[in-house]
Amino acid sequence: MQKLRKDSGSGLVTIPKHYLKMDDVIEDGELHEDVSVAVERLDRRCYAIRIPDGGDLCDLSETDFVERLVGQRLLNESSSRTGSSLAD
């Protein structure tokens, strides 16, 4: 876990270099100065940090990550209902 640092009145946290390499944000060991980053507040103390890949960002609800979460929730709810009806 990292510490939140103060920078000109805002909170500052870093993205680990190995994550940036995995996502091809760092190329040849260099981080380009013109990389745009979007920060969105999702909920209390929960934020999404996204880096566009050559264009605009889609709505957060259309991302693979959110769709996986919704699908998992639906599966869990469906299996809970099915499990309770089998016990009756």
C-alpha positions as CSV (number, residue, x, y, z in Angstrom):
1,M,0.0,0.0,0.0
2,Q,1.2,3.5,-0.8
3,K,1.0,6.7,1.2
4,L,-1.1,9.6,-0.1
5,R,1.2,12.6,-0.6
6,K,0.3,16.3,-0.8
7,D,1.0,18.1,-4.0
8,S,-0.2,21.7,-4.4
9,G,-3.2,20.9,-2.2
10,S,-4.2,17.7,-4.1
11,G,-3.6,14.1,-3.1
12,L,-0.8,12.4,-5.1
13,V,-0.3,8.6,-5.6
14,T,1.9,6.8,-8.2
15,I,1.1,4.0,-10.5
16,P,3.7,1.2,-10.2
17,K,6.0,1.1,-13.2
18,H,5.4,-2.6,-13.8
19,Y,1.7,-1.9,-14.3
20,L,2.5,0.9,-16.8
21,K,4.8,-1.4,-18.7
22,M,2.1,-4.2,-18.8
23,D,-0.3,-1.7,-20.4
24,D,2.3,-0.3,-22.9
25,V,2.2,3.2,-21.3
26,I,6.0,3.0,-20.8
27,E,7.8,2.2,-23.9
28,D,11.6,1.5,-24.0
29,G,11.7,2.4,-20.3
30,E,10.4,5.9,-20.9
31,L,7.2,7.6,-19.8
32,H,6.0,10.1,-22.3
33,E,5.2,13.6,-20.9
34,D,2.0,14.0,-22.8
35,V,0.1,11.0,-21.3
36,S,-3.4,12.0,-20.3
37,V,-5.0,10.4,-17.3
38,A,-8.7,10.5,-16.3
39,V,-9.6,10.2,-12.6
40,E,-13.2,9.5,-11.7
41,R,-14.7,9.2,-8.2
42,L,-16.8,6.0,-8.0
43,D,-17.9,6.1,-4.4
44,R,-16.6,7.1,-1.0
45,R,-12.9,6.6,-1.1
46,C,-13.0,4.7,-4.3
47,Y,-11.6,6.1,-7.6
48,A,-11.0,4.9,-11.1
49,I,-7.8,6.0,-12.9
50,R,-7.8,5.4,-16.6
51,I,-5.4,6.2,-19.4
52,P,-6.9,6.5,-22.9
53,D,-5.5,4.4,-25.6
54,G,-5.4,6.6,-28.6
55,G,-8.8,8.3,-28.2
56,D,-11.6,9.1,-26.0
57,L,-12.6,7.0,-23.0
58,C,-15.9,5.1,-23.1
59,D,-18.4,5.4,-20.3
60,L,-17.2,3.5,-17.3
61,S,-20.3,1.4,-17.3
62,E,-19.2,0.0,-20.7
63,T,-15.8,-1.2,-19.6
64,D,-14.9,-4.9,-19.5
65,F,-14.1,-4.6,-15.8
66,V,-17.5,-3.2,-14.8
67,E,-19.3,-5.7,-17.1
68,R,-17.4,-8.6,-15.4
69,L,-18.4,-7.3,-12.0
70,V,-22.1,-7.0,-13.1
71,G,-22.0,-10.5,-14.6
72,Q,-20.5,-12.0,-11.4
73,R,-23.1,-10.3,-9.3
74,L,-25.9,-11.6,-11.5
75,L,-24.4,-15.2,-11.4
76,N,-24.2,-15.0,-7.6
77,E,-27.7,-13.7,-7.2
78,S,-29.0,-16.4,-9.6
79,S,-27.2,-19.2,-7.8
80,S,-28.5,-17.9,-4.5
81,R,-32.1,-18.0,-5.8
82,T,-31.6,-21.4,-7.3
83,G,-30.0,-22.8,-4.2
84,S,-32.9,-21.6,-2.0
85,S,-35.6,-23.0,-4.3
86,L,-33.9,-26.4,-4.3
87,A,-34.0,-26.5,-0.5
88,D,-37.8,-25.9,-0.4
